[in-house]
Amino acid sequence: MSRELETVRDYLRWIISRFNDAGLYYGHGTDNAQDEAWYLVCGALKLPFDLDGRLLDGRLTEAERQRLEQLVERRISERVPVAYLVGEAWFAGLPFNVDERVLVPRSPMAELIDVGFQPWLGDVEPEHILDLCTGSGCIGIACAFAFPEARVVLSDVSADALAVARSNIERHSLSDRVTALQSDVFAGLEAQRFDLIVSNPPYVDAEDLAGMPAEYHAEPALGLGSGDDGLDITRRILQQAARHLNEGGLLVVEVGNSGRALDEAFPELPLTWVEFERGGHGVFVISKDDLPAL
């Protein structure tokens, strides 16, 4: 194979064809074979995603060819997401280290971070932020950039996930403002209080989890499934969050397709469902004042 393909352009064309033939599922940062191929090639070869077109005709070394061919075979035969293959994913315009210990970042919450959680935060400038069930740390770290004076806690029950989150704290030189703590929901946070709590917890219900494409089963099950209706963790968050929010504090949680089940389970809660311009759904906002309705 390496003797037939020589340039970046050659490999892009070949990979697109292979991916189309393989019938892959795209849902970890891309939605088509062309973008997936670009992600793989640029990530594996450490090239910028806005690659100068003149570099497309650059010839690959033998080692680069072998690496690309091996990664393509893994993407097809093992259905491994490209982010794991290249060790990096992007969220809110920032790069993050990722591997099989954490979910691949893809939350629509990036759009909320871009607008500073407005209009819900109002005049509140959060000084203390919690990213609950943080995984790679992408949401909390993006919040640290959005609110440069805030101190941020990244928490997760998984020690493996926290190792990845800590690597991303170091990658973005945020150790002076961002810390990572092991906690089963709020159990390890004691009396800490926050102005803003954001969470992308496990929320996939049992039926959806069983029917997910193979690419999702490459991710840690701990970060996906949350009981029969997908709300096991979310219930705990709603029941305990008020004790960890300052006055005027805000809770923002992603529950994806389990949103309907949440409305049915807590019809008395005045949840505000965010409408996104860039796609995505299943994220609610609620203030501390409204949480005692539980």
C-alpha positions in Angstrom: 0.0 0.0 0.0 2.7 2.5 1.0 4.3 2.3 -2.5 1.0 3.3 -4.1 0.2 6.3 -1.9 2.8 9.0 -1.4 1.3 12.4 -0.6 -1.1 13.8 2.0 -3.6 14.2 -0.8 -3.3 10.6 -1.8 -3.9 9.4 1.8 -6.9 11.7 2.3 -8.6 10.4 -0.9 -7.8 6.8 0.1 -9.0 7.1 3.7 -12.3 8.8 2.6 -12.9 5.8 0.3 -12.1 3.3 3.0 -14.3 5.0 5.5 -17.2 5.2 3.1 -16.9 1.5 2.2 -16.7 0.5 5.9 -20.0 2.1 6.8 -18.6 3.8 9.9 -20.7 5.8 12.4 -19.7 9.4 12.9 -20.6 11.2 16.1 -17.4 12.2 17.9 -16.7 15.5 16.3 -17.5 14.8 12.7 -20.5 13.7 10.7 -19.0 12.5 7.4 -16.1 10.5 6.0 -14.3 13.5 4.5 -14.1 15.4 7.8 -13.2 12.2 9.7 -10.3 11.6 7.3 -9.1 15.1 7.7 -9.2 14.8 11.5 -7.3 11.5 11.4 -4.6 12.7 8.9 -4.0 16.1 10.6 -4.1 14.7 14.1 -1.8 11.8 13.3 0.7 13.9 11.4 0.6 16.8 13.8 -0.6 19.2 11.1 -2.9 22.2 11.6 -6.5 21.7 10.7 -6.4 24.8 8.5 -3.6 23.1 6.5 -2.1 25.2 3.6 -3.3 23.6 0.4 0.2 23.5 -0.9 1.2 21.0 1.8 -1.4 18.5 0.5 1.2 17.4 -2.1 3.9 16.9 0.5 5.3 13.3 0.5 5.0 11.2 3.6 7.8 9.3 5.2 7.6 5.5 5.4 7.0 5.8 9.1 4.1 8.3 8.6 2.5 6.0 5.9 2.7 3.0 8.2 1.2 4.9 11.1 -1.7 6.2 9.0 -2.5 2.8 7.6 -2.4 1.2 11.0 -4.8 3.9 12.4 -7.2 3.5 9.5 -7.4 -0.2 10.1 -8.1 0.3 13.8 -10.8 2.9 13.0 -12.5 0.4 10.7 -11.9 -3.0 12.4 -12.2 -1.9 16.0 -14.5 1.1 15.5 -12.3 3.3 17.7 -13.1 7.0 17.6 -10.5 9.1 15.8 -10.0 11.2 18.9 -8.6 8.2 20.7 -6.4 7.2 17.8 -4.7 10.6 17.7 -5.0 11.4 21.4 -6.7 14.7 21.0 -10.1 16.3 20.7 -11.2 19.9 20.4 -13.9 21.6 22.6 -14.9 25.3 22.7 -12.0 26.1 20.4 -9.4 24.4 22.8 -7.4 21.2 22.3 -7.7 18.4 25.0 -5.8 15.2 25.7 -8.2 12.3 25.4 -8.0 8.5 25.5 -10.2 5.5 26.4 -10.4 6.6 30.0 -12.8 9.5 29.2 -15.6 10.3 26.8 -14.8 12.2 23.6 -15.8 15.9 24.2 -18.9 16.8 22.2 -21.3 18.7 24.5 -23.4 21.5 23.1 -22.5 23.3 26.3 -19.6 24.8 24.4 -22.1 27.3 23.0 -23.3 28.3 26.4 -19.7 28.8 27.5 -19.1 31.0 24.5 -21.9 33.4 25.6 -20.9 33.3 29.3 -24.1 31.4 30.3 -26.2 34.4 29.4 -28.9 35.5 30.0 -29.1 33.1 33.0 -26.1 34.3 35.0 -27.2 37.9 34.6 -24.9 40.2 36.5 -23.3 37.4 38.4 -19.6 37.0 37.6 -18.8 33.5 39.0 -15.9 33.3 41.3 -16.2 29.6 42.0 -17.2 27.0 39.4 -17.7 23.3 39.6 -17.5 20.9 36.7 -19.2 17.8 38.0 -18.5 14.5 36.3 -15.7 16.3 34.5 -14.2 13.4 32.4 -11.4 15.1 30.4 -12.0 18.4 32.2 -13.0 20.1 28.9 -16.1 21.9 30.2 -14.5 23.2 33.4 -11.3 24.2 31.7 -13.2 26.1 29.0 -15.1 27.8 31.8 -11.8 28.9 33.3 -10.9 30.6 30.0 -14.4 32.2 29.8 -14.1 33.5 33.4 -10.4 34.3 33.9 -10.8 35.4 37.5 -12.7 32.3 38.6 -11.4 29.3 40.5 -12.6 26.0 39.0 -13.0 22.5 40.5 -13.1 19.5 38.2 -14.6 16.5 40.0 -15.2 12.9 38.9 -15.7 9.5 40.6 -13.2 8.0 38.2 -9.5 8.2 39.1 -8.6 7.4 35.5 -10.7 10.2 34.2 -9.1 12.6 36.7 -5.6 11.6 35.5 -6.6 12.8 32.0 -8.3 16.0 33.5 -5.1 16.8 35.4 -3.0 16.4 32.2 -5.3 19.0 30.6 -5.0 21.4 33.5 -1.2 21.1 33.0 -1.5 21.4 29.2 -3.3 24.7 29.5 -1.2 26.0 32.4 -4.1 26.5 34.7 -2.9 24.8 37.9 -3.1 28.1 39.8 -6.9 28.3 39.3 -8.1 24.8 38.4 -8.0 21.7 40.6 -9.2 18.2 40.2 -10.9 16.2 43.0 -12.3 12.7 43.2 -15.9 12.8 44.2 -19.0 10.5 43.8 -21.3 13.4 42.7 -21.1 15.7 45.7 -19.9 13.2 48.3 -16.2 14.3 48.2 -16.9 18.0 48.0 -17.9 18.4 51.7 -19.1 22.0 52.4 -17.7 23.6 49.2 -20.1 26.1 47.5 -20.1 27.4 44.0 -21.6 30.2 41.9 -21.9 28.0 38.9 -22.2 24.2 38.7 -22.0 22.6 35.2 -22.3 18.9 34.6 -22.4 16.5 31.7 -23.1 13.4 33.7 -23.8 9.9 32.5 -27.4 10.1 31.1 -27.9 7.3 28.6 -30.9 5.1 29.4 -30.6 1.3 29.3 -32.4 0.9 25.9 -30.4 3.6 24.1 -27.1 2.2 25.6 -27.8 -1.3 24.3 -28.5 0.1 20.8 -25.6 2.5 20.5 -23.2 2.1 17.5 -20.0 0.3 18.2 -18.0 3.6 18.3 -19.7 4.6 21.5 -19.0 1.3 23.2 -15.3 2.1 22.8 -15.9 4.8 25.4 -16.0 4.1 29.2 -19.4 2.7 30.1 -19.1 4.6 33.4 -19.5 7.8 31.5 -22.5 6.8 29.5 -25.1 4.6 31.3 -27.2 5.9 34.2 -29.9 3.4 34.9 -33.1 2.4 33.2 -34.3 5.9 32.4 -30.8 7.5 32.3 -31.5 9.7 35.3 -29.8 7.9 38.2 -27.0 10.5 38.5 -29.1 13.5 37.5 -31.5 12.7 40.4 -28.7 12.9 42.8 -27.4 16.1 41.4 -30.8 17.8 41.6 -31.4 16.5 45.2 -28.0 17.8 46.4 -27.0 20.8 44.3 -28.8 23.5 46.3 -26.5 22.8 49.3 -23.5 23.5 47.1 -24.7 26.6 45.4 -24.2 30.2 46.7 -27.1 32.6 46.7 -27.9 33.4 43.1 -26.1 30.3 41.9 -26.9 28.5 38.7 -27.0 24.8 37.9 -26.5 23.7 34.2 -26.8 20.0 33.3 -26.8 18.0 30.1 -29.2 15.0 29.9 -29.5 14.5 26.2 -32.3 12.2 25.1 -33.3 11.7 28.7 -34.8 15.2 28.9 -38.4 13.9 28.4 -38.0 11.4 31.2 -36.7 14.2 33.4 -39.7 16.4 32.8 -42.0 13.4 33.5 -40.1 12.6 36.7 -40.0 16.1 38.1 -43.0 18.0 36.6 -42.8 20.5 39.5 -39.3 21.7 38.6 -39.1 24.9 36.6 -36.4 23.7 34.2 -35.4 26.0 31.4 -34.3 24.0 28.3 -31.6 25.7 26.3 -32.1 26.2 22.6 -28.8 26.0 20.7 -28.0 27.8 17.4 -25.2 25.4 16.6 -27.1 22.1 17.2 -27.6 19.9 20.2 -30.3 19.6 22.8 -31.0 18.2 26.3 -29.3 20.9 28.4 -31.3 22.5 31.3 -30.7 25.5 33.5 -32.1 26.0 36.9 -31.3 28.5 39.7 -30.6 27.7 43.3 -33.9 29.5 44.3 -35.9 27.0 42.2 -34.2 23.8 43.4 -36.0 23.6 46.8 -39.1 22.7 44.8 -37.8 19.1 45.2 
